[in-house]
Amino acid sequence: MNKIFALLAVSSLFALTSCIEETFPENGTATAEQIAESSSALEAAVNGIPSQMCQGYYVYGEQTHETDMAFPQFMIAQTELLGDMYPEGSNSGYDWYRNYNTIDRSFGKNSYFAYLPWFTLYKFVKASNDVIAAVDIEAEGVSDQMKALVGAAYACRAFDYFMLMVFWEPASNIYTDCSKVMGLTVPIVTEATTGDDSKQNPRVTHDEMIKFILSDLDKAEAALANYDLGNPNLPNLSVVYGIKAKTYLWDEQYDKAAEYAQKAIDESGKRPMTEDEWTNPTTGFAQAAGSWMWYLHYSPEMMGNLCNFTGWMSGEADWGYSSLTFPSIDRSLYDRIGENDFRKKVFLNPAKFDYYNYQTVRDRQYIEDAPAYLALKFRCLSGDWETYSVGGAIDVPVMRVEEMHLIHALAVGRTQGVDAGLNLLRSFVSTYRDPAYNFTTSNQRDFELEVMWQMRIEFWGEGEGFPIAKKLKPGVMQNYAGTNAPSNIFKVNFEGIKPNWNFVIPQYEIDSNPTLDETNNPDPSETFTAPAEEGVYFPGNNK
């Protein structure tokens, strides 16, 4: 065991590469011996991990940039990266996330959009590393409970590195030259990484990162197999299986992805959300539902009126930026939702009440005045749209069993043939979402793209459709006939992927770890001039 176990002050800002050197002193320390002797102390430390994951102004500790929202920033960012959401309010400039959608402004190594995602995820890693460093789960005398607590930290760290890999491992595209960095992910920082190590810590290869993540998950699986922590804010065994399924899918080990997606479904005992759980005006996506395998919880003391998920994403909240931006679904994605699919009921049809009697805690005139395609998916808790500390004190989904069903269908389609995968996809959608759904194809890519579209519909605002889209490179078409893109800067059309789907390592990190200077992803900023020609992809020079 390490001599000292330091509990990271959630407001501290640190030199990121090492996740070791910190600008501000830490609040409160406990020796490893104290932690080892007290399961309650270890439990408090582990419980701090999900608390940090939904902490407002997490990296800076104060109001500096409004995307500094810990984990929920990735839910919103991935939705905008896909082009699946637009701000339909009177001034799209209130949408601090719009650079993910438009990339017409700085997205390079000196931008917030490089800095905040990187620092956020490595800060999450730091929190897990501190727990892992405190207790050697292989040592004699360590209780099953303590092993499980450390196992949860291993699972969280694996999840963090999965996200780092998805964002920074480059996908080839015709807009930026990634040839020098293909197959590279990010530096690995563990509980054993020293300050000197961190100064020469290169990006590891895809294979090295996959091996590392799976090793963490194996440890988590062994530790959690014999003890249920009973805390849905922390990963349990089913979540470990789920992260394995996501990792194997990214690695294109489809047989393993199918195996572990099914294990996650079976172990969780969860069933997909019902129509009432989706559309309930006081609890819909505000209170954990029957399919949620892992979720976070907002504490009123840890959020502000601007920096919270509901204040960004609820079409009914009267606080935060959503009341200014009116977050809305892309029309083309909305049009893909079947007329019998209840998921369509949480987005405003242009015909409003002539189309559907929308459930809302606001009055009828509010809906009539709201922009078409406004999202009502994310509700204010208890229907309180006026008080952020009440309506915003929600549960936040990190993993739902629906994702496992869709991963399973796609992976089976790869290993057992299109018909086998298609049968699973049709069964899921027709049983749980749209009884009239009967998508048919014999083409592998068409099938996989349909799975992707179902993920983007299912996880609108949650972002879970982004990793599969980055793999499949479906193209992004935001300027088309009838688009609801609110202004020219959103009218972008990219073949394959948007170039900003490959995140850039921030300069601050390069200064601390110079080995990264020659292996950064190319800057995707200003690779085009908006708007694109209607229905036509931007040309690219990297063919």
C-alpha positions in Angstrom: 0.0 0.0 0.0 1.1 3.6 -0.5 1.9 5.5 2.6 -0.5 8.3 1.9 -4.0 8.3 0.5 -5.0 11.9 -0.5 -8.6 12.7 -1.1 -8.7 15.1 -4.0 -10.4 18.4 -3.3 -13.1 18.6 -5.9 -12.3 22.2 -6.6 -8.6 21.8 -7.2 -7.0 22.5 -10.5 -3.9 20.4 -11.4 -1.2 19.9 -13.9 -3.0 17.3 -16.0 -0.5 14.9 -17.5 0.6 13.5 -14.2 -2.7 14.0 -12.4 -0.2 14.4 -9.6 1.1 18.0 -9.4 -1.7 20.2 -8.2 -2.0 24.0 -8.3 -3.9 24.2 -5.0 -3.4 22.2 -1.8 -5.8 19.3 -1.2 -8.4 19.4 1.5 -8.2 16.5 4.0 -5.9 13.5 3.9 -6.1 10.1 5.3 -3.3 7.5 5.6 -3.6 4.3 3.7 -3.6 2.5 7.0 -6.6 4.5 8.2 -8.4 3.7 5.0 -7.5 0.0 5.2 -8.8 -0.2 8.8 -12.1 1.6 8.0 -14.4 0.4 5.3 -16.5 3.5 6.0 -13.6 5.8 5.1 -13.0 3.9 1.9 -16.7 3.9 1.1 -16.8 7.7 1.6 -13.8 8.1 -0.8 -15.4 5.8 -3.4 -18.7 7.6 -3.1 -16.9 10.8 -3.9 -16.2 9.5 -7.4 -19.9 9.7 -8.7 -20.3 13.0 -6.7 -17.5 14.5 -8.7 -19.0 13.2 -12.0 -21.9 15.6 -11.7 -20.3 18.5 -10.0 -20.8 21.9 -11.6 -17.7 24.0 -12.5 -15.7 20.8 -11.8 -12.3 21.7 -13.4 -12.1 25.4 -12.6 -14.0 25.5 -9.4 -15.7 28.7 -10.4 -17.8 30.1 -13.2 -15.3 30.3 -16.0 -16.8 28.3 -18.9 -20.3 27.0 -18.9 -19.4 23.6 -20.4 -17.4 22.8 -17.2 -20.1 20.4 -16.1 -18.1 17.1 -15.4 -19.8 14.1 -16.9 -23.0 15.7 -18.3 -20.8 17.9 -20.6 -20.1 14.7 -22.6 -23.7 13.9 -22.9 -24.5 17.2 -24.5 -21.2 17.5 -26.4 -21.6 14.1 -28.1 -25.2 15.0 -29.1 -24.0 18.2 -30.7 -21.0 16.5 -32.4 -23.5 14.2 -34.1 -25.5 17.2 -35.3 -28.6 15.8 -33.6 -29.4 18.9 -31.6 -29.8 22.6 -32.4 -30.5 25.7 -30.2 -33.8 27.0 -31.6 -34.0 30.0 -29.3 -33.7 33.6 -30.4 -29.9 33.7 -29.9 -27.9 30.5 -30.6 -24.9 32.2 -29.0 -26.2 31.2 -25.6 -25.4 27.6 -26.6 -21.9 27.3 -25.2 -21.7 23.8 -26.7 -22.3 24.9 -30.3 -18.6 24.6 -31.3 -19.0 20.9 -31.1 -21.8 21.3 -33.7 -20.4 23.9 -36.0 -16.6 24.0 -35.4 -16.5 27.3 -37.3 -14.5 28.8 -34.4 -11.4 27.7 -32.5 -11.4 24.0 -31.7 -7.6 23.7 -31.4 -5.1 23.0 -28.7 -5.6 26.4 -27.0 -9.4 26.1 -26.9 -11.7 25.3 -24.1 -13.0 22.4 -26.2 -9.6 20.7 -26.0 -8.9 21.7 -22.4 -12.0 20.9 -20.5 -12.8 17.4 -21.8 -9.2 16.3 -21.3 -8.9 17.8 -17.8 -12.3 16.5 -16.7 -11.5 12.9 -17.7 -8.1 12.9 -16.2 -9.5 14.4 -13.0 -11.9 11.5 -12.9 -8.9 9.2 -13.4 -7.1 10.9 -10.5 -10.1 10.2 -8.2 -10.0 6.5 -9.1 -6.2 6.3 -8.8 -6.4 7.6 -5.3 -8.7 4.8 -4.2 -6.8 2.1 -6.0 -3.5 3.3 -4.4 -5.0 3.1 -0.9 -5.9 -0.6 -0.8 -4.1 -3.6 -2.3 -7.1 -5.9 -3.0 -4.7 -8.9 -3.3 -3.5 -8.5 0.3 -4.6 -10.8 3.0 -7.3 -9.6 5.4 -9.0 -7.3 2.9 -12.8 -7.8 3.2 -15.1 -8.5 0.3 -16.7 -5.1 0.8 -13.4 -3.3 0.6 -12.5 -5.3 -2.5 -15.8 -4.4 -4.1 -15.3 -0.7 -3.3 -11.9 -0.7 -5.0 -13.4 -2.8 -7.8 -15.8 0.0 -8.4 -12.9 2.4 -8.7 -11.3 0.1 -11.3 -14.5 0.1 -13.3 -14.8 3.9 -13.1 -11.2 4.2 -14.3 -11.8 1.8 -17.2 -14.9 3.8 -18.2 -12.9 7.1 -18.1 -10.2 5.6 -20.3 -12.8 4.3 -22.7 -14.1 7.8 -23.1 -10.6 9.2 -23.5 -9.9 6.6 -26.2 -13.2 7.4 -28.1 -12.6 11.1 -28.2 -8.8 11.2 -28.9 -8.2 8.0 -31.0 -8.3 9.5 -34.5 -10.7 8.3 -37.2 -9.3 8.9 -40.7 -11.2 11.6 -42.7 -10.8 13.7 -45.8 -10.5 17.0 -44.0 -7.5 16.6 -41.7 -4.3 14.5 -42.1 -4.2 12.0 -39.3 -1.7 9.7 -40.9 1.0 10.4 -38.3 -1.2 9.6 -35.3 -3.5 6.8 -36.5 -3.8 4.1 -33.8 -2.7 6.4 -31.0 -4.9 7.0 -28.0 -3.8 8.9 -24.8 -1.2 8.6 -22.1 -2.0 6.1 -19.4 -1.7 7.5 -15.8 -2.1 5.0 -13.0 -1.7 5.1 -9.2 2.0 4.2 -9.8 2.8 7.0 -12.2 5.4 9.4 -10.8 5.9 13.1 -11.5 9.0 12.3 -13.5 7.1 9.6 -15.4 4.4 12.1 -16.3 6.9 14.4 -18.1 7.7 11.8 -20.7 4.4 9.9 -21.0 3.5 9.3 -24.7 0.2 8.4 -26.2 -0.2 4.6 -26.1 -1.4 2.6 -29.0 -5.0 1.3 -29.5 -3.9 -2.2 -28.6 -2.1 -1.1 -25.4 -5.1 0.9 -24.3 -7.6 -1.9 -24.9 -5.4 -4.3 -22.9 -5.2 -1.8 -20.1 -8.9 -1.1 -20.0 -9.7 -4.8 -20.0 -7.2 -5.5 -17.3 -8.9 -2.9 -15.1 -12.3 -4.5 -15.9 -11.0 -8.0 -15.1 -10.0 -6.7 -11.6 -13.3 -5.0 -11.2 -15.2 -8.1 -12.2 -13.3 -10.3 -9.7 -13.8 -7.8 -6.9 -17.5 -7.2 -7.6 -18.4 -10.9 -8.3 -18.7 -11.7 -4.6 -20.2 -8.5 -3.1 -23.0 -6.2 -4.2 -22.4 -2.7 -3.0 -26.1 -1.9 -3.5 -25.3 1.6 -4.7 -26.6 2.4 -8.2 -24.4 5.5 -8.3 -21.4 3.1 -8.6 -20.7 0.4 -11.1 -21.8 -3.1 -10.2 -21.0 -6.4 -12.0 -23.6 -5.8 -14.8 -22.0 -2.4 -15.5 -18.6 -4.0 -15.7 -19.9 -6.3 -18.3 -21.5 -3.3 -20.0 -18.2 -1.4 -20.2 -16.5 -4.6 -21.5 -19.2 -4.8 -24.3 -18.6 -1.2 -25.2 -14.8 -1.7 -25.2 -15.0 -4.9 -27.3 -17.2 -3.2 -29.8 -14.8 -0.3 -30.2 -12.0 -2.9 -30.7 -14.2 -4.7 -33.3 -14.1 -7.9 -31.3 -17.7 -8.5 -32.1 -18.0 -12.0 -30.6 -16.9 -10.7 -27.2 -19.1 -7.6 -27.6 -22.1 -9.8 -28.1 -21.2 -12.0 -25.2 -20.7 -9.3 -22.7 -23.7 -7.2 -23.8 -25.8 -10.3 -23.2 -24.1 -10.9 -19.8 -24.9 -7.2 -18.9 -28.5 -7.7 -19.8 -28.8 -10.9 -17.8 -26.9 -9.8 -14.8 -28.7 -6.5 -14.5 -32.2 -7.9 -14.5 -33.3 -4.6 -16.1 -35.9 -4.1 -18.7 -36.2 -1.2 -21.2 -38.0 2.0 -20.1 -41.7 2.1 -20.7 -43.7 4.8 -22.4 -44.8 6.3 -19.1 -41.2 6.4 -17.9 -40.2 8.3 -21.1 -43.1 10.7 -21.2 -44.0 11.3 -17.5 -43.9 15.1 -17.1 -42.6 15.0 -13.5 -40.1 12.1 -13.6 -39.2 11.5 -17.2 -35.4 11.2 -17.4 -35.3 13.1 -14.1 -35.7 10.1 -11.8 -34.0 6.7 -12.3 -36.1 4.3 -14.2 -36.3 0.5 -14.6 -33.6 0.3 -17.3 -30.9 2.4 -15.6 -27.9 0.2 -14.7 -25.7 3.1 -13.5 -26.7 6.7 -12.7 -25.5 9.7 -10.9 -27.4 12.1 -8.7 -27.3 15.9 -8.5 -27.0 17.3 -5.1 -28.5 20.8 -4.8 -25.4 21.9 -2.9 -23.1 20.9 -5.8 -24.8 22.8 -8.6 -25.6 26.3 -9.7 -28.6 27.6 -11.6 -26.6 27.7 -14.9 -24.3 24.7 -14.5 -26.5 21.7 -14.3 -27.9 19.2 -16.9 -31.6 20.0 -16.6 -30.9 23.7 -17.0 -29.2 22.9 -20.3 -31.5 20.2 -21.7 -35.0 20.6 -20.3 -37.4 22.2 -22.7 -39.6 23.2 -19.8 -37.0 24.6 -17.2 -37.2 28.3 -16.6 -33.6 28.6 -15.4 -30.2 28.0 -17.0 -29.6 28.3 -20.7 -32.3 26.0 -21.9 -34.9 28.7 -21.5 -32.8 30.8 -23.9 -31.5 28.1 -26.3 -34.6 25.8 -26.5 -32.6 22.6 -27.2 -34.3 20.8 -30.1 -33.8 17.6 -32.1 -32.5 17.8 -35.7 -35.5 17.5 -38.0 -34.1 14.7 -40.1 -33.5 12.6 -37.0 -37.0 13.4 -35.8 -38.4 12.3 -39.1 -36.7 8.9 -38.7 -38.8 8.1 -35.7 -41.8 6.0 -36.6 -45.3 7.5 -36.2 -46.2 4.7 -33.7 -43.0 5.1 -31.8 -43.7 6.7 -28.4 -40.2 8.3 -28.4 -41.6 10.8 -30.9 -43.9 12.2 -28.2 -41.1 13.9 -26.3 -40.3 16.2 -29.3 -42.7 18.9 -30.5 -44.2 18.3 -33.9 -44.7 21.6 -35.9 -48.5 20.9 -35.6 -48.2 21.0 -31.8 -51.5 19.9 -30.2 -53.1 19.1 -33.5 -50.5 16.3 -33.7 -50.4 15.0 -30.1 -51.7 16.1 -26.7 -48.3 16.7 -25.2 -47.9 16.1 -21.4 -46.2 19.2 -19.8 -46.0 21.0 -16.5 -46.1 24.3 -18.5 -49.4 25.6 -19.9 -50.8 25.1 -23.3 -49.7 28.5 -24.6 -46.1 27.7 -23.7 -46.2 24.7 -26.0 -47.9 26.7 -28.7 -45.2 29.4 -28.5 -42.3 27.0 -28.3 -40.2 26.2 -31.4 -40.9 23.1 -33.4 -38.8 20.1 -32.5 -38.2 21.3 -29.0 -37.2 18.4 -26.7 -39.4 17.6 -23.7 -37.3 14.4 -23.0 -35.6 15.7 -19.9 -38.1 16.8 -17.3 -37.7 19.0 -14.2 -37.9 16.7 -11.1 -41.4 16.8 -9.6 -42.3 19.2 -12.4 -40.7 22.1 -10.7 -39.6 24.2 -13.6 -39.1 27.4 -11.6 -36.7 26.3 -8.8 -33.3 24.9 -10.0 -32.3 23.4 -6.7 -35.5 21.3 -6.8 -36.3 20.7 -10.5 -32.6 20.2 -11.2 -31.7 17.7 -8.4 -32.2 14.8 -10.8 -30.7 11.4 -11.5 -28.4 11.3 -14.6 -28.2 8.1 -16.6 -24.7 6.8 -17.3 -25.6 3.3 -18.6 -29.0 2.0 -19.6 -29.8 -1.6 -20.6 -31.2 -0.4 -23.9 -27.6 0.3 -25.0 -26.7 -3.3 -24.3 -29.6 -4.6 -26.5 -28.5 -2.5 -29.4 -24.8 -3.4 -29.0 -25.9 -7.1 -28.9 -27.9 -6.7 -32.1 -25.1 -5.0 -34.0 -22.4 -7.5 -32.7 -24.6 -10.5 -33.5 -25.2 -9.1 -37.0 -21.4 -9.1 -37.5 -20.7 -12.6 -36.2 -23.9 -14.5 -37.1 -25.1 -12.6 -40.2 -27.4 -9.7 -41.0 -30.6 -11.7 -40.5 -29.7 -12.7 -37.0 -28.8 -9.2 -36.0 -31.8 -7.7 -37.7 -34.1 -10.1 -35.9 -32.7 -8.9 -32.5 -33.0 -5.2 -33.6 -36.6 -5.7 -34.8 -37.5 -7.5 -31.6 -36.1 -4.8 -29.4 -37.8 -1.9 -31.3 -41.1 -3.5 -31.9 -41.4 -4.9 -28.4 -40.3 -1.9 -26.5 -40.7 1.2 -28.7 -42.7 0.9 -31.9 -45.0 -2.0 -32.5 -45.1 -1.2 -36.3 -41.3 -1.3 -36.7 -40.3 -3.7 -39.5 -37.0 -2.5 -40.9 -35.7 -4.9 -43.6 -32.3 -5.2 -45.3 -29.9 -7.8 -46.4 -27.0 -5.3 -46.6 -24.5 -5.3 -43.7 -23.8 -1.6 -43.7 -27.4 -0.6 -44.0 -28.2 -2.8 -41.0 -25.4 -1.3 -38.9 -26.4 2.2 -39.9 -29.9 1.4 -38.8 -28.6 0.3 -35.4 -26.7 3.5 -35.2 -29.8 5.6 -36.0 -31.8 3.7 -33.3 -29.1 4.5 -30.8 -29.1 8.2 -31.8 -32.9 8.3 -31.3 -32.8 6.3 -28.1 -30.0 8.2 -26.5 -30.7 11.7 -27.8 -29.2 14.1 -25.3 -27.3 11.3 -23.6 -24.7 10.9 -26.3 -24.3 7.1 -26.4 -24.7 7.0 -30.2 -21.4 8.9 -30.8 -18.9 6.0 -30.4 -20.7 3.8 -33.0 -21.1 6.7 -35.3 -17.3 7.5 -35.1 -16.7 3.8 -36.1 -19.2 3.7 -38.9 -18.5 7.2 -40.4 -22.1 7.8 -41.6 -21.5 11.3 -42.9 -23.0 14.4 -41.3 -25.7 16.3 -43.3 -27.0 19.4 -41.5 -27.9 21.6 -44.5 -30.6 19.8 -46.4 -34.0 20.7 -47.8 -36.2 21.6 -44.8 -33.4 21.7 -42.3 -34.1 23.3 -38.9 -30.4 24.3 -38.4 -31.0 27.8 -37.0 -28.3 29.7 -38.8 -25.6 29.3 -41.5 -22.9 28.3 -39.0 -24.8 25.1 -38.3 -25.4 24.3 -41.9 -22.4 22.0 -42.3 -22.1 18.8 -44.3 -19.2 16.4 -43.8 -18.4 13.2 -45.6 -17.6 10.4 -43.2 -17.1 12.3 -39.9 -16.8 15.9 -38.7 -13.1 16.5 -38.3 -13.7 17.7 -34.7 -14.8 14.1 -33.8 -11.0 13.7 -33.3 -10.3 15.8 -30.2 -7.0 17.8 -29.8 -4.7 17.5 -26.8 -4.6 20.9 -25.0 -1.4 23.0 -25.1 -1.3 23.1 -21.3 -0.9 19.3 -21.3 1.8 19.4 -24.0 3.8 22.0 -21.9 3.8 19.5 -19.0 4.5 16.5 -21.2 6.5 17.6 -24.2 6.6 14.1 -25.8 3.0 14.9 -27.0 4.1 17.9 -29.1 4.8 15.9 -32.2 1.9 13.5 -31.8 -1.1 15.7 -31.4 -4.2 15.3 -33.5 -4.5 17.9 -36.3 -6.5 21.1 -35.5 -9.9 20.7 -37.1 -10.8 24.4 -36.8 -11.7 26.4 -39.9 -11.5 23.4 -42.3 -14.5 24.8 -44.2 -16.6 27.9 -44.8 -20.2 27.6 -43.8 -22.8 27.1 -45.1 -22.4 24.0 -47.2 -24.3 23.7 -50.4 -27.6 22.2 -49.6 -27.4 18.4 -49.7 -23.7 18.4 -50.7 -20.7 17.4 -48.5 -17.8 19.9 -48.1 -14.9 18.9 -50.3 -11.8 17.6 -48.6 -8.1 17.7 -49.5 -7.0 14.6 -47.5 -8.1 11.9 -50.0 
